[in-house]
Amino acid sequence: MNIAKSLKSLAPALMVGTLVSHSIFALEASRASYSFHGFGTLGVVSSDEDQADFVSSWILQPNGAGHTSKWHAGIDTKLGGQINAQFNEQFSAVLQVVIERQEDNAWTPAIEWANIQYRLNDNFSLRLGRSVIAAFMVSDTRLVGYANHWIRGPQELYQIVPITNIDGLDAVYTLDFGEWRNSLQITYGQTDQDLVFKGELRARDGVMLSNTLEYNYTTFRLAYLTAHIDLDSSNSNALFTAYDDLGHALASIPGLNDAATQAYALPRRYGFDNTPIEIYSAALRLEPGNWLFMAEWARVTETAALSKSDAWYATLGHRFNSMTPYVTIAEVNGETPQESGVTTNGMPTPLAITTTALNNGFNQYISQFSHAQQSITLGIRWDFINNAALKLQYQHIQLDQNSAGRLVNLQPDFQSGNRVNTFSAVIDFVF
């Protein structure tokens, strides 16, 4: 898209030029002040699906509640700390470290935020370093459970973006006019994300543009995110290598050149190799009195093994003193791709059997990128003491007929199209 090319070319030049022109490295250490804040979640989840696992992130948690264990305590549990430094009126910095279960099942500390900020004036600020990708309404606070009414953001939408933070440059321009406030943010950078099963996702030339408009109890937000994606995983590498080897074998057999061409084309059609991806989103939040209404929508464009998909949710809640019950409906759709693969016409029988098995494995592979499901969630939050809240949440999930939804660790007897029921209980706290 022209908009993406324009943003990518302008963002770093504008931000770096402004940083240099205002001499951002001239800090006044003698006026510095520091503060520390912490947050955490203690929780358990159960699932009645014994042929797959329910997790909070399908790309970061290899197993969870259901098949691995009826009850699982490592899905939402986490502990985080944040240090804020204020050097002077213009310069500040933040470092946030979070300990939660990672893709290798280890509880390894990870840096979520690490940046320095320079405020040119009351309206314009710049950040350099690692920042959270604010693709959605509560992306900034998604790990701070106490700041949100849910136990976790609706997975149908909040897991549609596979990366959570970005290393680079960030600029925010805020303008107040009357009772209105408008914030325009542009981010440019890159990130590397480890995935389950020793995989890695690399995003380069990432650009995010978002605009947030606030008035009284109303917040409206629009965002656009684009990046070039590389996916490196043992499963995809082995599969694509097998097709390249098949192409070499078929090319040496008279009359099978067309089949060889098909074999060579599949890895290039479905592989993530500097592949562009685009995500659009819109959000609305209303908080009149004790009522809360939130709704968001997002679209991912078709690219490589990903089909075009739309995700949305709507939440309605009401606060009764220390109790806040809520209900959420959510959906992510998108057609599960079906690939005919390499034709076996004219192949020797042993090679035809091998090719058919390879084609079946390929369809299983690309089906992993389809997560179509619908859900309804009933929950309640109880702020029983200062700085801590107990949350209980029941979720009923209807998987698409050809999809495993957001479930992971699928077993041989797993059936797509199932209905899954989960129950979660957590205590969120800040200190």
C-alpha positions as a LaTeX table, in Angstrom:
\begin{tabular}{lrrr}
\hline
Residue & $x$ (\AA) & $y$ (\AA) & $z$ (\AA) \\
\hline
Met1 & 0.00 & 0.00 & 0.00 \\
Asn2 & 1.14 & 3.57 & $-0.65$ \\
Ile3 & 0.20 & 4.60 & 2.88 \\
Ala4 & 2.53 & 1.96 & 4.32 \\
Lys5 & 5.44 & 3.00 & 2.11 \\
Ser6 & 4.91 & 6.64 & 2.97 \\
Leu7 & 4.77 & 5.98 & 6.71 \\
Lys8 & 7.85 & 3.79 & 6.64 \\
Ser9 & 9.89 & 6.39 & 4.79 \\
Leu10 & 8.74 & 9.37 & 6.86 \\
Ala11 & 8.57 & 7.94 & 10.39 \\
Pro12 & 12.26 & 7.35 & 11.16 \\
Ala13 & 13.43 & 10.51 & 9.39 \\
Leu14 & 10.99 & 12.78 & 11.23 \\
Met15 & 11.60 & 11.24 & 14.66 \\
Val16 & 15.39 & 11.06 & 14.44 \\
Gly17 & 15.59 & 14.58 & 13.05 \\
Thr18 & 13.52 & 15.93 & 15.92 \\
Leu19 & 15.53 & 14.02 & 18.52 \\
Val20 & 18.81 & 15.34 & 17.21 \\
Ser21 & 17.60 & 18.92 & 16.82 \\
His22 & 16.54 & 19.06 & 20.46 \\
Ser23 & 19.69 & 17.41 & 21.87 \\
Ile24 & 17.94 & 14.62 & 23.70 \\
Phe25 & 21.04 & 13.28 & 25.35 \\
Ala26 & 21.59 & 16.35 & 27.54 \\
Leu27 & 20.21 & 14.90 & 30.78 \\
Glu28 & 20.29 & 16.65 & 34.12 \\
Ala29 & 20.92 & 13.75 & 36.49 \\
Ser30 & 20.87 & 15.94 & 39.59 \\
Arg31 & 17.11 & 16.47 & 39.22 \\
Ala32 & 16.25 & 12.82 & 38.67 \\
Ser33 & 13.58 & 11.02 & 40.69 \\
Tyr34 & 12.60 & 7.36 & 40.63 \\
Ser35 & 9.54 & 5.28 & 41.48 \\
Phe36 & 8.71 & 1.59 & 41.49 \\
His37 & 5.39 & $-0.12$ & 40.88 \\
Gly38 & 4.52 & $-3.80$ & 40.80 \\
Phe39 & 1.64 & $-5.94$ & 39.62 \\
Gly40 & 0.74 & $-9.60$ & 39.42 \\
Thr41 & $-1.86$ & $-12.28$ & 38.92 \\
Leu42 & $-2.44$ & $-15.57$ & 40.72 \\
Gly43 & $-4.88$ & $-17.78$ & 38.87 \\
Val44 & $-6.14$ & $-21.19$ & 37.80 \\
Val45 & $-8.07$ & $-22.32$ & 34.72 \\
Ser46 & $-10.01$ & $-25.49$ & 33.94 \\
Ser47 & $-11.29$ & $-26.79$ & 30.57 \\
Asp48 & $-13.59$ & $-29.68$ & 29.65 \\
Glu49 & $-11.80$ & $-30.32$ & 26.32 \\
Asp50 & $-9.47$ & $-33.26$ & 27.00 \\
Gln51 & $-8.04$ & $-33.50$ & 23.46 \\
Ala52 & $-6.52$ & $-30.00$ & 23.36 \\
Asp53 & $-5.35$ & $-27.28$ & 25.74 \\
Phe54 & $-6.80$ & $-23.87$ & 26.53 \\
Val55 & $-4.10$ & $-21.19$ & 26.88 \\
Ser56 & $-3.91$ & $-17.42$ & 27.10 \\
Ser57 & $-1.65$ & $-17.18$ & 24.04 \\
Trp58 & $-1.56$ & $-19.79$ & 21.27 \\
Ile59 & 1.90 & $-18.68$ & 20.08 \\
Leu60 & 3.57 & $-18.39$ & 23.51 \\
Gln61 & 2.18 & $-21.25$ & 25.61 \\
Pro62 & 2.72 & $-24.83$ & 24.40 \\
Asn63 & 0.17 & $-26.37$ & 26.78 \\
Gly64 & $-2.44$ & $-25.49$ & 29.37 \\
Ala65 & $-5.81$ & $-26.57$ & 30.77 \\
Gly66 & $-7.65$ & $-29.53$ & 29.25 \\
His67 & $-5.48$ & $-32.34$ & 27.94 \\
Thr68 & $-2.31$ & $-31.53$ & 29.90 \\
Ser69 & $-4.19$ & $-31.05$ & 33.15 \\
Lys70 & $-7.80$ & $-30.46$ & 34.10 \\
Trp71 & $-6.74$ & $-27.44$ & 36.18 \\
His72 & $-3.73$ & $-25.34$ & 35.22 \\
Ala73 & $-2.14$ & $-22.53$ & 37.24 \\
Gly74 & 0.35 & $-21.29$ & 34.64 \\
Ile75 & $-2.01$ & $-19.72$ & 32.11 \\
Asp76 & $-2.67$ & $-16.31$ & 33.67 \\
Thr77 & $-0.23$ & $-16.23$ & 36.60 \\
Lys78 & 2.44 & $-13.56$ & 36.33 \\
Leu79 & 4.51 & $-11.04$ & 38.30 \\
Gly80 & 5.76 & $-7.73$ & 37.00 \\
Gly81 & 7.67 & $-4.68$ & 38.13 \\
Gln82 & 8.15 & $-1.26$ & 36.61 \\
Ile83 & 10.72 & 1.44 & 37.33 \\
Asn84 & 9.95 & 5.00 & 36.25 \\
Ala85 & 12.71 & 7.60 & 36.13 \\
Gln86 & 12.10 & 11.35 & 35.75 \\
Phe87 & 15.36 & 13.08 & 34.90 \\
Asn88 & 13.95 & 16.58 & 34.38 \\
Glu89 & 10.85 & 18.19 & 32.91 \\
Gln90 & 11.67 & 16.87 & 29.44 \\
Phe91 & 13.35 & 13.50 & 29.98 \\
Ser92 & 11.94 & 10.33 & 31.53 \\
Ala93 & 12.48 & 6.60 & 31.18 \\
Val94 & 10.64 & 3.39 & 31.96 \\
Leu95 & 11.67 & $-0.24$ & 32.42 \\
Gln96 & 9.08 & $-2.99$ & 32.88 \\
Val97 & 10.04 & $-6.62$ & 33.48 \\
Val98 & 7.45 & $-9.40$ & 33.60 \\
Ile99 & 7.85 & $-12.99$ & 34.79 \\
Glu100 & 5.35 & $-15.35$ & 33.19 \\
Arg101 & 5.37 & $-18.76$ & 31.55 \\
Gln102 & 7.22 & $-18.61$ & 28.23 \\
Glu103 & 7.20 & $-20.71$ & 25.07 \\
Asp104 & 9.63 & $-23.23$ & 26.60 \\
Asn105 & 7.48 & $-23.63$ & 29.76 \\
Ala106 & 10.12 & $-21.75$ & 31.78 \\
Trp107 & 9.30 & $-18.79$ & 34.02 \\
Thr108 & 11.82 & $-16.45$ & 32.44 \\
Pro109 & 11.83 & $-12.67$ & 33.05 \\
Ala110 & 11.11 & $-10.70$ & 29.88 \\
Ile111 & 11.43 & $-6.99$ & 29.17 \\
Glu112 & 8.09 & $-5.56$ & 28.02 \\
Trp113 & 8.97 & $-1.84$ & 28.19 \\
Ala114 & 12.42 & $-0.23$ & 28.05 \\
Asn115 & 12.53 & 3.27 & 26.62 \\
Ile116 & 13.51 & 6.86 & 27.18 \\
Gln117 & 11.03 & 9.65 & 26.51 \\
Tyr118 & 11.56 & 13.28 & 25.60 \\
Arg119 & 8.72 & 15.81 & 25.89 \\
Leu120 & 9.29 & 18.70 & 23.52 \\
Asn121 & 6.25 & 20.52 & 24.92 \\
Asp122 & 2.84 & 19.80 & 26.42 \\
Asn123 & 1.63 & 18.35 & 23.12 \\
Phe124 & 4.51 & 16.44 & 21.53 \\
Ser125 & 6.69 & 13.64 & 22.92 \\
Leu126 & 9.17 & 11.13 & 21.52 \\
Arg127 & 10.23 & 7.70 & 22.77 \\
Leu128 & 13.27 & 5.64 & 21.84 \\
Gly129 & 13.57 & 1.97 & 22.78 \\
Arg130 & 11.07 & $-0.81$ & 23.44 \\
Ser131 & 7.38 & 0.01 & 23.67 \\
Val132 & 4.21 & $-2.04$ & 23.63 \\
Ile133 & 2.42 & $-2.11$ & 20.28 \\
Ala134 & $-0.78$ & $-0.28$ & 21.11 \\
Ala135 & $-2.81$ & $-1.99$ & 18.42 \\
Phe136 & $-5.93$ & $-2.24$ & 20.61 \\
Met137 & $-7.70$ & $-0.36$ & 23.36 \\
Val138 & $-5.97$ & $-1.96$ & 26.37 \\
Ser139 & $-2.74$ & $-3.15$ & 24.73 \\
Asp140 & $-0.70$ & $-0.93$ & 27.06 \\
Thr141 & $-2.16$ & $-2.56$ & 30.16 \\
Arg142 & $-2.96$ & $-6.07$ & 28.92 \\
Leu143 & $-0.50$ & $-7.64$ & 31.41 \\
Val144 & $-1.71$ & $-5.55$ & 34.35 \\
Gly145 & $-4.81$ & $-7.57$ & 35.13 \\
Tyr146 & $-5.91$ & $-5.23$ & 37.92 \\
Ala147 & $-6.30$ & $-2.41$ & 35.37 \\
Asn148 & $-8.88$ & $-4.39$ & 33.36 \\
His149 & $-12.26$ & $-5.80$ & 34.21 \\
Trp150 & $-11.66$ & $-9.14$ & 32.41 \\
Ile151 & $-9.23$ & $-11.82$ & 33.45 \\
Arg152 & $-7.75$ & $-11.60$ & 29.96 \\
Gly153 & $-8.65$ & $-9.61$ & 26.86 \\
Pro154 & $-10.97$ & $-11.45$ & 24.44 \\
Gln155 & $-8.66$ & $-13.90$ & 22.70 \\
Glu156 & $-10.57$ & $-13.71$ & 19.45 \\
Leu157 & $-9.27$ & $-10.17$ & 18.94 \\
Tyr158 & $-6.30$ & $-9.66$ & 21.26 \\
Gln159 & $-4.42$ & $-12.64$ & 19.83 \\
Ile160 & $-4.89$ & $-11.61$ & 16.22 \\
Val161 & $-1.59$ & $-9.66$ & 16.42 \\
Pro162 & 1.30 & $-12.11$ & 17.03 \\
Ile163 & 3.74 & $-9.49$ & 18.34 \\
Thr164 & 3.29 & $-7.45$ & 21.54 \\
Asn165 & 6.16 & $-4.96$ & 21.60 \\
Ile166 & 8.51 & $-3.23$ & 19.20 \\
Asp167 & 12.01 & $-1.79$ & 19.37 \\
Gly168 & 12.29 & 1.56 & 17.65 \\
Leu169 & 11.01 & 5.11 & 17.58 \\
Asp170 & 7.67 & 6.41 & 18.74 \\
Ala171 & 6.03 & 9.84 & 18.53 \\
Val172 & 2.81 & 11.05 & 20.16 \\
Tyr173 & 1.04 & 14.34 & 19.43 \\
Thr174 & $-1.80$ & 15.27 & 21.81 \\
Leu175 & $-4.16$ & 18.19 & 21.26 \\
Asp176 & $-6.87$ & 19.44 & 23.63 \\
Phe177 & $-9.75$ & 21.49 & 22.24 \\
Gly178 & $-12.48$ & 22.28 & 24.70 \\
Glu179 & $-13.53$ & 19.07 & 26.43 \\
Trp180 & $-12.07$ & 16.96 & 23.63 \\
Arg181 & $-8.62$ & 15.37 & 23.55 \\
Asn182 & $-7.05$ & 13.82 & 20.46 \\
Ser183 & $-3.84$ & 11.74 & 20.52 \\
Leu184 & $-2.04$ & 10.77 & 17.33 \\
Gln185 & 0.71 & 8.15 & 17.63 \\
Ile186 & 3.16 & 6.80 & 15.08 \\
Thr187 & 5.67 & 4.02 & 15.76 \\
Tyr188 & 8.45 & 2.59 & 13.64 \\
Gly189 & 10.66 & $-0.39$ & 14.49 \\
Gln190 & 11.22 & $-4.12$ & 14.57 \\
Thr191 & 11.00 & $-7.09$ & 16.91 \\
Asp192 & 11.91 & $-10.77$ & 17.33 \\
Gln193 & 9.49 & $-13.08$ & 19.10 \\
Asp194 & 10.27 & $-16.64$ & 20.21 \\
Leu195 & 7.42 & $-19.06$ & 19.55 \\
Val196 & 6.42 & $-22.49$ & 20.82 \\
Phe197 & 8.30 & $-25.51$ & 19.46 \\
Lys198 & 11.56 & $-23.60$ & 18.94 \\
Gly199 & 10.12 & $-21.18$ & 16.42 \\
Glu200 & 10.88 & $-17.52$ & 15.91 \\
Leu201 & 8.85 & $-14.71$ & 14.39 \\
Arg202 & 10.71 & $-11.69$ & 13.07 \\
Ala203 & 8.96 & $-8.44$ & 12.16 \\
Arg204 & 10.83 & $-5.78$ & 10.20 \\
Asp205 & 9.84 & $-2.31$ & 8.95 \\
Gly206 & 6.98 & $-2.25$ & 11.40 \\
Val207 & 4.80 & 0.84 & 11.33 \\
Met208 & 1.83 & 1.56 & 13.55 \\
Leu209 & $-0.41$ & 4.58 & 13.20 \\
Ser210 & $-3.19$ & 5.16 & 15.72 \\
Asn211 & $-5.54$ & 7.96 & 16.67 \\
Thr212 & $-7.48$ & 8.17 & 19.94 \\
Leu213 & $-10.30$ & 10.67 & 20.49 \\
Glu214 & $-11.63$ & 11.20 & 24.03 \\
Tyr215 & $-14.65$ & 13.17 & 25.20 \\
Asn216 & $-16.20$ & 12.93 & 28.64 \\
Tyr217 & $-16.98$ & 9.20 & 29.13 \\
Thr218 & $-16.36$ & 8.29 & 25.47 \\
Thr219 & $-13.16$ & 6.99 & 23.84 \\
Phe220 & $-12.92$ & 6.21 & 20.13 \\
Arg221 & $-9.82$ & 4.72 & 18.57 \\
Leu222 & $-8.56$ & 3.82 & 15.07 \\
Ala223 & $-5.29$ & 2.01 & 14.31 \\
Tyr224 & $-3.30$ & 0.64 & 11.40 \\
Leu225 & $-0.33$ & $-1.72$ & 11.68 \\
Thr226 & 1.92 & $-3.06$ & 8.96 \\
Ala227 & 5.17 & $-5.06$ & 9.02 \\
His228 & 7.19 & $-7.59$ & 7.04 \\
Ile229 & 7.12 & $-11.01$ & 8.69 \\
Asp230 & 9.61 & $-13.89$ & 8.71 \\
Leu231 & 8.60 & $-17.18$ & 10.33 \\
Asp232 & 11.31 & $-19.69$ & 11.21 \\
Ser233 & 10.06 & $-22.94$ & 12.75 \\
Ser234 & 11.16 & $-26.56$ & 12.66 \\
Asn235 & 7.76 & $-27.71$ & 11.34 \\
Ser236 & 7.54 & $-25.25$ & 8.48 \\
Asn237 & 11.21 & $-25.64$ & 7.56 \\
Ala238 & 10.95 & $-29.45$ & 7.37 \\
Leu239 & 7.74 & $-29.27$ & 5.34 \\
Phe240 & 9.02 & $-26.74$ & 2.82 \\
Thr241 & 12.32 & $-28.61$ & 2.45 \\
Ala242 & 10.35 & $-31.79$ & 1.69 \\
Tyr243 & 8.49 & $-30.00$ & $-1.11$ \\
Asp244 & 11.74 & $-28.66$ & $-2.56$ \\
Asp245 & 13.18 & $-32.20$ & $-2.51$ \\
Leu246 & 9.99 & $-33.49$ & $-4.14$ \\
Gly247 & 10.32 & $-30.84$ & $-6.84$ \\
His248 & 13.89 & $-31.95$ & $-7.58$ \\
Ala249 & 12.77 & $-35.58$ & $-7.83$ \\
Leu250 & 9.80 & $-34.81$ & $-10.09$ \\
Ala251 & 11.86 & $-32.59$ & $-12.38$ \\
Ser252 & 14.07 & $-35.56$ & $-13.20$ \\
Ile253 & 11.12 & $-37.71$ & $-14.34$ \\
Pro254 & 9.88 & $-37.15$ & $-17.91$ \\
Gly255 & 6.33 & $-35.79$ & $-18.09$ \\
Leu256 & 6.18 & $-34.55$ & $-14.49$ \\
Asn257 & 7.53 & $-31.04$ & $-14.96$ \\
Asp258 & 4.14 & $-29.48$ & $-14.12$ \\
Ala259 & 4.01 & $-31.40$ & $-10.85$ \\
Ala260 & 7.56 & $-30.28$ & $-10.10$ \\
Thr261 & 6.53 & $-26.66$ & $-10.67$ \\
Gln262 & 3.65 & $-27.12$ & $-8.20$ \\
Ala263 & 6.00 & $-28.55$ & $-5.59$ \\
Tyr264 & 8.41 & $-25.63$ & $-5.93$ \\
Ala265 & 5.57 & $-23.08$ & $-5.78$ \\
Leu266 & 3.91 & $-24.17$ & $-2.53$ \\
Pro267 & 6.66 & $-23.06$ & $-0.09$ \\
Arg268 & 6.91 & $-19.71$ & $-1.86$ \\
Arg269 & 3.14 & $-19.22$ & $-1.86$ \\
Tyr270 & 2.54 & $-20.06$ & 1.80 \\
Gly271 & 5.85 & $-19.36$ & 3.51 \\
Phe272 & 6.53 & $-16.23$ & 5.58 \\
Asp273 & 9.67 & $-14.77$ & 4.05 \\
Asn274 & 9.70 & $-10.98$ & 4.36 \\
Thr275 & 5.95 & $-11.22$ & 3.84 \\
Pro276 & 3.91 & $-8.01$ & 4.27 \\
Ile277 & 1.00 & $-8.08$ & 6.71 \\
Glu278 & $-1.58$ & $-5.40$ & 7.46 \\
Ile279 & $-3.96$ & $-5.06$ & 10.39 \\
Tyr280 & $-6.76$ & $-2.52$ & 10.78 \\
Ser281 & $-8.68$ & $-1.92$ & 14.01 \\
Ala282 & $-11.37$ & 0.30 & 15.52 \\
Ala283 & $-12.53$ & 0.57 & 19.14 \\
Leu284 & $-15.21$ & 2.29 & 21.21 \\
Arg285 & $-15.37$ & 2.63 & 25.00 \\
Leu286 & $-18.26$ & 4.17 & 26.95 \\
Glu287 & $-18.26$ & 4.63 & 30.73 \\
Pro288 & $-21.36$ & 6.61 & 31.74 \\
Gly289 & $-21.80$ & 6.42 & 35.50 \\
Asn290 & $-21.35$ & 2.84 & 36.72 \\
Trp291 & $-21.88$ & 1.34 & 33.27 \\
Leu292 & $-19.14$ & 0.05 & 30.99 \\
Phe293 & $-19.44$ & $-0.75$ & 27.29 \\
Met294 & $-16.48$ & $-1.72$ & 25.12 \\
Ala295 & $-16.39$ & $-2.94$ & 21.53 \\
Glu296 & $-13.50$ & $-3.51$ & 19.14 \\
Trp297 & $-13.07$ & $-4.79$ & 15.61 \\
Ala298 & $-9.93$ & $-5.80$ & 13.69 \\
Arg299 & $-9.08$ & $-7.19$ & 10.25 \\
Val300 & $-5.97$ & $-9.04$ & 9.11 \\
Thr301 & $-5.34$ & $-9.03$ & 5.37 \\
Glu302 & $-4.67$ & $-12.26$ & 3.49 \\
Thr303 & $-0.99$ & $-13.09$ & 3.29 \\
Ala304 & 1.00 & $-16.32$ & 2.93 \\
Ala305 & $-0.74$ & $-19.04$ & 5.01 \\
Leu306 & $-3.05$ & $-16.49$ & 6.64 \\
Ser307 & $-6.47$ & $-15.99$ & 5.11 \\
Lys308 & $-8.28$ & $-12.69$ & 5.54 \\
Ser309 & $-10.00$ & $-12.70$ & 8.90 \\
Asp310 & $-12.11$ & $-10.36$ & 11.00 \\
Ala311 & $-12.34$ & $-10.33$ & 14.78 \\
Trp312 & $-14.63$ & $-8.43$ & 17.12 \\
Tyr313 & $-16.03$ & $-8.39$ & 20.63 \\
Ala314 & $-18.52$ & $-6.42$ & 22.71 \\
Thr315 & $-18.53$ & $-6.18$ & 26.51 \\
Leu316 & $-21.20$ & $-4.81$ & 28.82 \\
Gly317 & $-20.65$ & $-4.41$ & 32.55 \\
His318 & $-22.06$ & $-2.55$ & 35.56 \\
Arg319 & $-20.44$ & $-1.69$ & 38.86 \\
Phe320 & $-22.39$ & $-2.34$ & 42.05 \\
Asn321 & $-20.21$ & $-0.95$ & 44.85 \\
Ser322 & $-17.26$ & $-3.40$ & 44.92 \\
Met323 & $-18.83$ & $-5.87$ & 42.47 \\
Thr324 & $-18.68$ & $-5.59$ & 38.67 \\
Pro325 & $-20.46$ & $-8.32$ & 36.67 \\
Tyr326 & $-19.91$ & $-8.33$ & 32.92 \\
Val327 & $-20.76$ & $-10.25$ & 29.77 \\
Thr328 & $-18.67$ & $-10.47$ & 26.58 \\
Ile329 & $-19.50$ & $-11.90$ & 23.17 \\
Ala330 & $-16.67$ & $-12.35$ & 20.68 \\
Glu331 & $-15.86$ & $-13.89$ & 17.32 \\
Val332 & $-12.95$ & $-14.41$ & 14.97 \\
Asn333 & $-13.71$ & $-15.73$ & 11.50 \\
Gly334 & $-11.82$ & $-16.51$ & 8.32 \\
Glu335 & $-11.88$ & $-19.44$ & 5.96 \\
Thr336 & $-9.58$ & $-22.35$ & 6.71 \\
Pro337 & $-7.45$ & $-22.68$ & 3.55 \\
Gln338 & $-7.57$ & $-25.93$ & 1.61 \\
Glu339 & $-4.74$ & $-26.64$ & $-0.79$ \\
Ser340 & $-4.93$ & $-29.41$ & $-3.40$ \\
Gly341 & $-1.15$ & $-29.61$ & $-3.32$ \\
Val342 & 0.86 & $-31.46$ & $-5.94$ \\
Thr343 & $-1.08$ & $-33.55$ & $-8.44$ \\
Thr344 & $-0.18$ & $-37.24$ & $-8.44$ \\
Asn345 & $-1.31$ & $-37.99$ & $-12.01$ \\
Gly346 & 1.32 & $-40.03$ & $-13.87$ \\
Met347 & 3.51 & $-40.60$ & $-10.81$ \\
Pro348 & 4.92 & $-44.02$ & $-9.92$ \\
Thr349 & 2.80 & $-45.54$ & $-7.16$ \\
Pro350 & 5.37 & $-45.22$ & $-4.33$ \\
Leu351 & 6.00 & $-41.57$ & $-5.19$ \\
Ala352 & 2.24 & $-40.89$ & $-5.48$ \\
Ile353 & 1.67 & $-42.32$ & $-1.97$ \\
Thr354 & 4.47 & $-40.16$ & $-0.54$ \\
Thr355 & 3.13 & $-37.06$ & $-2.31$ \\
Thr356 & $-0.42$ & $-37.65$ & $-1.04$ \\
Ala357 & 0.84 & $-37.96$ & 2.53 \\
Leu358 & 2.87 & $-34.78$ & 2.08 \\
Asn359 & $-0.20$ & $-32.94$ & 0.73 \\
Asn360 & $-2.25$ & $-34.06$ & 3.74 \\
Gly361 & 0.46 & $-32.86$ & 6.10 \\
Phe362 & 0.59 & $-29.54$ & 4.30 \\
Asn363 & $-3.15$ & $-28.95$ & 4.80 \\
Gln364 & $-2.76$ & $-29.77$ & 8.48 \\
Tyr365 & 0.04 & $-27.21$ & 8.67 \\
Ile366 & $-1.86$ & $-24.34$ & 7.06 \\
Ser367 & $-4.99$ & $-25.17$ & 9.07 \\
Gln368 & $-3.02$ & $-24.13$ & 12.18 \\
Phe369 & $-3.27$ & $-20.54$ & 10.99 \\
Ser370 & $-7.07$ & $-20.62$ & 11.10 \\
His371 & $-8.49$ & $-19.86$ & 14.54 \\
Ala372 & $-12.17$ & $-19.31$ & 13.82 \\
Gln373 & $-14.35$ & $-19.47$ & 16.91 \\
Gln374 & $-17.16$ & $-17.73$ & 18.77 \\
Ser375 & $-17.52$ & $-17.30$ & 22.52 \\
Ile376 & $-19.67$ & $-15.88$ & 25.25 \\
Thr377 & $-18.12$ & $-15.01$ & 28.59 \\
Leu378 & $-19.79$ & $-14.32$ & 31.92 \\
Gly379 & $-17.63$ & $-12.85$ & 34.65 \\
Ile380 & $-17.58$ & $-10.90$ & 37.87 \\
Arg381 & $-14.92$ & $-8.74$ & 39.50 \\
Trp382 & $-14.88$ & $-8.20$ & 43.26 \\
Asp383 & $-12.59$ & $-5.48$ & 44.63 \\
Phe384 & $-12.45$ & $-7.05$ & 48.07 \\
Ile385 & $-9.53$ & $-5.00$ & 49.42 \\
Asn386 & $-7.48$ & $-2.02$ & 48.26 \\
Asn387 & $-5.23$ & $-2.81$ & 45.29 \\
Ala388 & $-6.53$ & $-6.37$ & 44.80 \\
Ala389 & $-9.47$ & $-7.89$ & 42.97 \\
Leu390 & $-10.90$ & $-11.39$ & 42.75 \\
Lys391 & $-12.26$ & $-12.35$ & 39.33 \\
Leu392 & $-14.34$ & $-15.36$ & 38.31 \\
Gln393 & $-15.02$ & $-16.07$ & 34.66 \\
Tyr394 & $-16.94$ & $-18.70$ & 32.70 \\
Gln395 & $-16.40$ & $-18.94$ & 28.95 \\
His396 & $-18.34$ & $-21.03$ & 26.44 \\
Ile397 & $-16.49$ & $-21.44$ & 23.13 \\
Gln398 & $-17.93$ & $-22.72$ & 19.84 \\
Leu399 & $-15.14$ & $-23.78$ & 17.49 \\
Asp400 & $-15.58$ & $-23.42$ & 13.74 \\
Gln401 & $-16.30$ & $-26.66$ & 11.90 \\
Asn402 & $-12.82$ & $-26.74$ & 10.33 \\
Ser403 & $-10.85$ & $-25.02$ & 13.07 \\
Ala404 & $-9.28$ & $-25.62$ & 16.47 \\
Gly405 & $-9.89$ & $-22.00$ & 17.43 \\
Arg406 & $-7.33$ & $-20.69$ & 19.91 \\
Leu407 & $-6.65$ & $-24.14$ & 21.38 \\
Val408 & $-3.19$ & $-25.71$ & 21.26 \\
Asn409 & $-1.54$ & $-29.10$ & 21.83 \\
Leu410 & $-4.09$ & $-30.88$ & 19.65 \\
Gln411 & $-4.29$ & $-34.64$ & 20.14 \\
Pro412 & $-5.02$ & $-37.29$ & 17.45 \\
Asp413 & $-8.64$ & $-37.66$ & 18.61 \\
Phe414 & $-9.37$ & $-33.92$ & 18.63 \\
Gln415 & $-12.51$ & $-32.96$ & 16.72 \\
Ser416 & $-12.89$ & $-29.49$ & 15.23 \\
Gly417 & $-16.29$ & $-27.89$ & 15.67 \\
Asn418 & $-16.46$ & $-28.87$ & 19.33 \\
Arg419 & $-17.92$ & $-26.79$ & 22.13 \\
Val420 & $-15.50$ & $-25.99$ & 24.94 \\
Asn421 & $-16.27$ & $-24.72$ & 28.43 \\
Thr422 & $-13.66$ & $-23.08$ & 30.63 \\
Phe423 & $-13.70$ & $-21.64$ & 34.14 \\
Ser424 & $-11.08$ & $-19.20$ & 35.43 \\
Ala425 & $-10.40$ & $-17.73$ & 38.86 \\
Val426 & $-7.68$ & $-15.17$ & 39.56 \\
Ile427 & $-6.57$ & $-12.57$ & 42.06 \\
Asp428 & $-5.10$ & $-9.48$ & 40.39 \\
Phe429 & $-3.08$ & $-7.08$ & 42.50 \\
Val430 & $-0.85$ & $-4.02$ & 42.31 \\
Phe431 & 1.68 & $-2.67$ & 44.78 \\
\hline
\end{tabular}
